[in-house]
Amino acid sequence: WGWCGLEGPLVSFALAVESAMLGNELRAERLQTGATQQTVLALAPSLTDDMWVSGGKGTILEGFVYTDGSACATTCCGLGTRTLDTASVNGTSCALNVLADLYTLTNSSLLSGGGTVTLVYSDADTMSLSEEMGIEECTTRCELDDKCKSFMVGFNSTLKQEVADSTCYFFAKNNPFYALRLHREKLDNVDMSTASASTVAAMRVHFGTRSSPFSRLFSAEYGVHVTNDGLNSRDLVPGQGANEQPGLRIDDCMDLCIRNSQCYAILFPACYLLNAAASERIKFAKSLGYGTATGSTSPSDSPPGASTAVFVKQNVEDLVQSVAGITGIFARGGAGRGSATAP
């Protein structure tokens, strides 16, 4: 990582403590060739229902590829197709969206007769911190990567510094980062799907105040995470990804949620509709004061490893914009190293 002796862009990093980016992390595709029926079956115990690899730092088993000459009665043996980023791989690319899809694959004619497939993983772009690798290396990596807009790291709110043995995750967009829970029980079980605009607007008062949930990348049990296509995300309302229509306001996102009986919370910006289980995870984080103006300063109040901070990249010429409650600036100056602190 470097500019080969050339002067790079002048940037600074705004620090938002007790905050989290909840999607849009940078990812890379990884292929595992020659996977047999036994290979695929052995993966099942390590996968969540939405195909995340347990303990895999955000790794997702997204699909598989089989050669066009393989035996399969229908395309992808009845599973959905997917777009493969690696252009050099020939064959039909298929999706694995939930764990049940994995068992469909293992029982299919592709593998039951001794055939093999290529498994497709999606790995989050990460950098592990250590005594030799500090936060400055994460800053430099994001600074030199045009695709990187921010990075997230484990954070100790009491000491006001990153956790020494944490992991940096890098993001392509600075959204979504806050949540609003809908108290759907207060809608009196009325079907809002066809209600008038004025009736729906009147229900916005049943949303709570905004908060920053834990990230699933740091807390598998209590964290929240969304995807733009709506796949491989336990937290999203089925069939819902990002709603990024031009000019979409927070009120519009609230209305979308109110009209959908399965929606119990929203993430914003970009508007993601969350299910009831995700709403409970948000409620848990908020009950600890995490990500709120009067938030807890004791890391012992949070699940181990769940508390995070976000470093948002910006050109020094740009005005500082509020992202998840920015409380300080991490600036690189001259040839020296910066430090991450927040008042």
N, C-alpha and C positions, 0 to 999 in steps of 0.2 A: 504494500500500500504506500503510495507516494506520488509526488509530482515530477520525479526525475530532475530535480534541480530547478524546476519552474515554479514561479509563485502561483499558488492556488487561489481559489475564490476566498474572499474574506467573509467568514461566517462566525456566528456566535450560536450558543445553545441555551435556550430558555428552559429552566428547570421547573417542572410541576411535580411536587411531592404528593404522596398518597393519591396517585392518579394512575391510570392504566389505559393503553390503547387496546381495543377489544376486537380488532380485526385488521385486515390489510397488511399483515406482516409480509416481508419479502420472503419468497420461497423458491426452491429449486427442485426440479424433477429428478428422481433417482430410479434406475431400473434394476430389477433382479431377474436375470434370465434363468431358464431351466427349472422353474418351480413345478414340482410334481404334486400329485394329490396329497401325499404325506407332508410335503413342505407347507402347503396351504393350510391343511388341517392343524398343523402344529402352531400356526400363528394365532388361531382363534382365542386361546386363553389370554393372550396379551393385548387383545383389541377391545375397545369400547364398542357400544352398539352403533356409534356413528363413525367407526373405523379409525379412531385415534389409537396410536401405539402407546400403551401405558409406560410411563417413564421415558418416553422418547423425545422429550423437549419439543413437542409440537409436531412430531412426525405423523402423517396420515397415510394410510393405505388407500389410495384413491381408485385404483382400477387394475386392469390387466390387459395384455395384448396377446392375440393368438394369430398364427399364420393363416392365410386365406385357404390353405389346403386342409386345415384341421377339420375334424368332424364336429359339426354343430348344426342342429336342425334349423334353428333360426338365428338371426344376427345376435351375437353375444349370448347365445343360449337363453334368450328371453330377457336378459338384463339390458340396461340402458347403455348407450354409446357415450363416449367422451372424446374430447379433443386432446391429442397427445402433443406436448411441447417439443419432444425430441423427434425431429423430422427424419432422422436417419433410420428409425425403426419401421420396418414394414409389417403390415398386418392390420387386423381390426382392433380398434381400441375400445374397451368397454369400462363401464363405471361400477365401482363397488361403493354404494352409498351407505348401506347399513350392514350389520353383521349377518343378517339372513342372506344377503347377496353372496357372502363368502361360502356359505353352505350350498347355495345353488350352483356355484362354480365347482366346488369339490364333487358334487354329485352328477355333474354334467358329463356328456360324452367326451368333452375336451380332456378331462383328466382321468375318468374312470377306466379308460382303456390303456392307461400308461403314458398318455401324452403329457406335454409340458406347456406352460404359458410364461410370459414375462410379466412380473408384477410391477406396478407403477406406484412409487411412493412420492409424497410431497414433503420435503424437509424444510423446516423454518430456518432462515438465515440467522445463525447465532455466533456468539463469541464468548467463551468461558473466561471468567475472571479468576485470577490466582495471585500469588505473591509476585510473580513475574509479569503478569498481564493485568494492568489496572484500567480504570475507567477511561484514561486518556486514549488507550488503543481503540476502544469502542467509538470514542468521539472522532478520532482520526479516520476510522473506517467509514463512518457515516458521512463525514465531511468530504471525503474523496469520491463517494459514490453518488452520482446524480440521482439515482433512483431512491436513495434513502432520504426520508423527510424527518425521521425521528428515530429514537431507540428507547427501549424500556429495560430497566434493571431492577433487581431486588434492592429495597431501600430500608434502612433503619431510621425510623422517624425520631427516635430519641437522640441518637448520635448525629442525625442529619447527614448521613453519608450512605453511599452504596454498600451493599453487603459484599464482603471481600471475596467470597467464593460463589458469587451469583453468576447469572448468564445474561448477556445482552441480546435482546431481540430487536431486529431492525424493521422499519415500516415504510411502505411505499406511499401511504396517505396518513394524514393526521386526523383520522376518524375511523370509527366512532369512539367517543371517550366519556360520555355520560349517559345516565339512564333516568327514566321517569316511570314509576310504577302506577298502573291503573287499578284502582279499587273497584274491580268489576262487580263485586257484590252489591255496590251502591247503585247499580243500574237497574235494580229490581227485576232482573231476568227478562228485560224487554229486548226483543229482537231489534237491533240497531242497524242491521244490514240494509234495510230499505227506509230507514227513518229520514226525515227531512234534514236539510243542512242545518237549520236553526236548532232542531232538537239535538242533533249530534254535538253541535257547538256548545250547547248548554251543559253537556256531560263532561266537558274538559276540566271542570272544577274537581273531578274525582281522580285526577292525577296528583301524585305526591310531588314533593320537591326533588330537584335533581341531585344525583349523587354519582360517585364513580365506583362501579363494582370492582371486585377482584378480577384479575385476568386468569383465564383457564390455563394459559401458558405457565403460570406460576402456582396455581392452586387447582388441581384437577377436580377436587370435590366441590369447592366453593366458588370457582371462577366462572366467568362468562366469556364466550367467544362466538363470533358470527363470520359467515362467509358471504361473498357477494352473489354467488349463484344459489345460495340456500342449501347446498349439499354439505355433508359431513359436519353438521352443526346441530347438536342436541338442543340448543337453546332457541332456535328459530321456530316460528309457526310454520308447519309444513307447507312447502311450495312458495315460501317467502324468502327472498334475498334482500339485497339493498334496493331501496326505493329512492333513486337519485334523479328524479325528474327535475329539470331546470326550474329554479324558483320555489322548490318545495320548502315550506316553512314548518316550524315546529308545530303550529296549530294543525296544519294539513296532516302531519304524521300522527298526531293525536287522533284525528278523525278517522284515519285508516285503521288505527288500533281499535277504536270504539266500535267501528262497524264489523270488525272481525271477532267473532265470539271466542276464538282460541287465543286472542292476544291479551296479555296481562301486563305488558311493559313495553317500552320502546327504548332503543338506543339511538343517539343522535350525535353529530350530524350524519347524514345519508339515510336515516330513517330505516331501522330494522325492527320488525315486529317479533316480540319474544313470547314464549309460551309460559304456562303457569309455573313450571319447575324453575325456569330461569328467573322469574319474578321473585321466587322464594330465595334464590341465591343472592339476588340484589338486596332483598330485605335483610338478609343476614349481615351482609357487609355494612349496610347503612345502620344497623342496630349497634354496630361497634363504633360508629362515628367515622368510619373510613370514607375518605373522599368528600367530606362535608366541611363547611366553614368552621364548625366547632368539633372537628375530628379528634379522635384519640391520638395521643402522642406516644403511647406505650405499645411497642411491637408485640408484647405479650398478650395484648387484647385480640390480636389477629391470629388466624391459623398460621402455623410455622411456614415461613417463606412466601406468604401471600402478599405482603405489603410491597408496593413498587413505586418507582418514580419514572417520569418520562422526560427525556431531553429532546427538545424540539429545535430542529435546525432552521436557521433563518439568516438571510444576508444582513450584514450590519447596516445596510442602507434602508432596510425595511423597518416599518414600525412594528413594535412588539404587539402581537395579537394574543388574546386570552385563549389558552387551550388548557382545559381541565384545571383552571385556577393557578396560572403561573405565579410563582412566588419569588423567583430569583433568576439570575442570568449566569450561565456558564460561558465565559468568553475566552477564546484563545488569543494570546497576544504575543507578538514577536516570536522569538525562538523558544520561549519558555513553555512550560506546561501549565494548564489551568487547573482549577480545583472545583469540585462540585459542592456548593453550600447553598443553603436557603435561610433567610432570616426568620 
